[in-house]
Amino acid sequence: MNGEKMKTLKCVLLLIIISLIYSSCNVESEKTRVILDTDANNELDDQHAIAYMLFNGNDFDVEGITVNKTQSGGDVDQHYKEAERVVKLCNLYPEIKIYKGANGTFDEIKDHVNESDFDGIDAVNFIIARARAKSDRRLVLLPIGKLTNIALALHQDPSIASKVRIVWLGSNYPDPGEYNQDNDLSALNYILDVSVDFEIALVRYGKPSGTDAVRAYLSDIEEKMPGKGPHISDPVIGRHGNAFTNFGDYSLNLFKNINLHGDPPSRALFDMAAVAIVKNPSWAISSKIPGPKLVNDNWVDQPENPRKITIWENFNKEKIMQDFYYCMENYVLVKPQ
C-alpha cells in the first residue's frame, strides 16, 4: 500500500472513531434524567414501574428513587424496603440510591421544612439538589404515588420550578377521586398553583381512556415473566415471603398474592404506563388545558386560567405492554449516576 492510500485510510479510520465518540455522547445527552417518586409497597404496579425504568438504560439516566407513604402498605420504612427489594432484584443496589420521603401530607409538613429533621427531609433535599445540578437536560420528576415530596421540594426551593418537569400518575379528571390524589389533596392543590411544568397521566378507573386500561393478564405474567431480568447471587426475601434471585419470579409472586380483576384475570399497571409515556410520548395522547382547581374534592374547570397543564389519556396499551415484556426479556440496565 502506497503512502497516499495509507494516509487516506488513516483519515477514514479517524473519522469513524470521531463519529462513534460523537454518537455515544449524543445518545447519553438524549437520555431522560429522572427521579422516580413511589409508594412502592402499596400494591404491585410500582414494582413493575421501577423494574421497567431500570431495564431501560438506553432511555433513562436514573438519578435516584424517592419513597413516600400512602394509606396502604405501612409507613415510609415499608415502602423503602419494597423499593430496595426491587432495586436489588434488578442488580443495581446500592448503586441506585433510595431516599425516604414523607409519611404525612403537605399541609402537615410545610411549616416545618426549615427544621433539621422534618418529615421527608432526605427525599426533599435530594430532589432539590438534583434539580439544581448543572445539566443541559431538564430533570423529570415522576411521582407515581401522592405528590407530597414534590410539593415540599417546590415549597422549600421555588427556584427549582423552572428546572423540572413533573409527570404525575394520578387523578380521574374530570371525575372526582383517585387513590394518589386523595392521599394528599393539599399537595396537588399547591402544585396546581405553582408555575411549573405539570403533566398528569390520568388513571380513570374502569374507563378505556386512562392507565387503568393498561393491564397485565395473569396468563401472560405466568408465561413471560419467570426468570426474567438479571440473576443475583444473594436472594431477596419478598414481601410475601420466599426467596428470589430475579425480578421476573418476584413479579409472578406479586400477582399470585393480590386480588385480580376481570375475565381473564388481570391487574392494571398504572405506574408503569406513566414511565412508558416518558420513554415514548407517542404511546398516549397529550393535550394542554387551562389549569383546573379542586373544590371540595371535585374538579372545577377554569377556562380563563392562563396557566396550562398537560393531561395524558388514550394510552396505547398494546404497544406499552409489548414494550414492557420486551424490556423484561432484553433488559439494558441503567448506568448509576
N, C-alpha and C positions, 0 to 999 in steps of 0.2 A: 504494500500500500504506500503510495507516494505521500509526500508531506502535505500537499494540498487537501487530499482526501482525509488524511488523519486530522487535520485542523477542522475540516467540516464535521467529521464525526464527533470530535470533542465538543464543538459548538452545539450540535444536536443533543448530545447527552446532557450538556449543561442546561439547555432549555427544558429538557424533560424533567430534570431534578428541580429546577426552579418552579415549573408548573405543578409538580407533585407537592412541593412545600406550600405553594400558594393555595392549592386545592385543600390541603389539610387544614391550613389556617382558616380558610373560608368556611369549611364545614364546622369548625369549632365556633366561629363567630355567629353562625346561623342557629346554633342550638339555643333553646329557650332556657334562660335562667329561671329556676322555680324553687319556691318553698311550699311544700305541701303541709297544710294545717288540718289535723284529723282528730276525730273521736274514735280511734281505731278499735276500741273494744265494744262498740255499740252493737253491730250485727256482723255482716261479712263483706259488704261492698267496699269498706275502707281498705281491708287487707288486699283485695284484688286490685284496687286503685294504686296502692303502694307498690305492689309487685309489678304491675303493668308499667308504672313510671320508671322503676329501677331497671326494668328489662328493655327500656328504650334509650339506650346510651347514645344512639346516633341523633337523637332529637332533644334530649334534655341534659342540662347541667343542673343537677340537684344540689342545691346549696345546703339543704338540711330539711328536717321534718320537725314540725311542732305539734303538740297534742293539747287537747282540752277535754273537759268533762261535759257530757250531756246526761240526760236523765237515765239512760240505760248504760250498763257496763261498768258501774263503780266509779270511784273517784279518779282523779287525773293519773294517779300512780298505776291504776289498772290499764288505762288507755296507753300509757307509756310502755308498759310491759308487753302489750299486744303489738304495738308498733315495733318494739325491739325484736319480738319473735319473728316478725315478717322480714325485717332487715337482715337478721341472722340467716334466715332460710334463703334469702337472696344472695348470701355470701358477701355482704357489704357492711357487716358490723365488725368493728366500731368505726369504720371509715366514714359512713354516713351518720352524721350526728343527729340525735333526737333531743328536743328541748321541751321541758314541761311547761305548759301554759296554765290557763285559768280553770279553777273549779267553779268560781262564781260567775256572775253576769257583769256586763259593762257598768251598769248603774251601781252595782255593789262595790266595784273596784276603782272606778275612775278618779275618785277623790283621794286615792291612796298611792297614786303612781309615783309620787316623789319620795315615798318611803323606801327603805333599803331592802325590804323583803315582801313587797306586795304580791298578792295572789297572781301568778302568771308571769313574774318578772323575767325568768330565764327565756321564755319564748318571745316575749315582747322586746326585750333588749336585743335578741338575736335578729328578729325581723328588722328592727331599726338599723342595726349595724350592717346587715346585708343590703338594705335599701340604700344606705349611704355609700356603700363601696363603689369605687370608681369603676365604671364599665360603660361601654358603648351600647350595651343591651339593657333594656328596662327589665326589672325584676317582676316576674309573675308570682303573685300570692294566690295560692289555690286552696282556699278553705273548703273542706268537704264535710264540715260539721257546723257548729254555731260560729258566729263572727266575732266572738269576744276578743281573742288575741289580736285580730286585725284592727278592730276598733280601738283597742287600748294603745296599740303602736301608733296609730294616726293621732290619737289624743295626746300622747306623750310627746310626739315629734311631728307636728303638722307639716314640716318641710318635706317629709317623705312622700306626700300625696302625689307630687309630680314625678316621682321616681318609680312608682309601682303601677301595675295593672292587676286588679282584683277580679278573679273569675270564681264565683261562688256557686256551689251546688246547693240549691235550696229554693223554696217558695213554690206555691201553686198558682202564682199570679196568672190571671186576675182574681182567682178564687182565694178565699182565706185559708189559713192553716198551713201546716207542713212542719215536720219534726225539727229540722235545723233552724228554721225561722222561729218557731215557738220556744226553743231553748234559750234564746236571748233576743227578744224584740228590741230591747234598748240598744244593742249593738247595731242591729240593722237600721234602726231609725237614725242613729248617729252617722253611719256611713252614707245614708241617703242624703244627709245634709252637708256632706263634705265634698269639695270639688276634687274628686278622684275618679280615675277610670274604673268604673264598676260595671261588671257583667254578671248576669245570672243565668246559669244553666238550669232551666226550670225542671221541677220534679213532676208535678201534675199527676197525682195518684190516679190510677185507673184510666188515664187518657192516653191515646196513641201519640200525642204531641210532645210528651215530656220524657225525661230519662227513665220514668217508670216502665217505658216500653222496651228499654234496653235490657233484655233478660238472658240469663244463663239457665239452660234447662239441665235438670239433674242428669238426664241421659247423656248429654254432651260432656258434662263435668266428669262423669264416670268413665266415659270413653277416652276423653282427650287430655285430662289433667294428671293422672297418676304418673309419678316420676319426673314431671316437668320442672325445669329450672336447674340451676347448678346444685350439685350434691355436696353437702358439707360433712366434715368428719365428726363434729360434736353434735349429737342430736339435740333438738329443741323440744321441750315438753309443751304441747299445745294447751290452749286454754280449757279444752275439754279432756285433758289427759293425753296419754300416748306420746310416743317419741317420733319425731320427724326429721328427715335429713334433706328434704327438698320442699319447695313451696307447693308443687302440684299435689303431693299427697296431703298436705295440710289443707289445701283448697277443698278437696273431696271430704275431708273430715268436718270442715266447717259447714258444708252443705248437708252432711248427714246429721248435724246437730242443730238444725234450725227448722222452723216451720216453712214449708214450701207452699206456693200458691198456684192454682190453676190446673188445667189438664191439657198437656202434660205438665208435671210439677216443675216450677221454676222459681227463680228469685231475681229481682231487679238488681243490676249492678250500677246503681245511680252514680256513685262516686267515680267509678272507672270511666263512665261516659264523659264526665267533666274533664278528666285527664285527656281523653281521646280527642276532644274538640280543640284543646290547646295544641295538641300534636298536629291535628289536621282539621282546620276550620271548615272544610267542605263537607264534613260529616254531620252538620246541622245547619239550620238557617238562623242567621242573626238579624236583628233589626234594632234600630235605635228608637227609643221612646222618651218623651218628657218624663223626668223622674217622678214617680208616684209617691204617695205617702201612706203610712199606716195610721188609721184612726180606729180605736177600739178593736184592734187586730184585723181590721178589714182594709183592703186596698182602696185608695181613693186616687183616681187619675187627676193629674194637674196639667192639662193640655197647654197652658201658657208658661209652664216652667221652662226656663232657658237651659237648665241643666239636664243633660241627656244621660240615660243609662242604656246598656245593651242587654237584650234578652235573647237567649238561645232556645230554640224549640225545633220540633220535627227532626229528631235525631235519626240518622241512617243506621238503624240498629243492626242490619245485616253486615254492613262494612265494619262497624265498630267491633262487633263480636268476632267477625272473621279476623280482624287485625289483632284482637286480644289473644285468640288461640294461636295465631301465627307467632306472636311475640313470646308466648309461653314455650313454643317449640324451637324458636330461633332467636333466643334472647341475646341482646347485646347489653352487658352491664354498663351502667353509667360510671363515669370516672369521678371518684370522690374529689371534691374541691379542696 
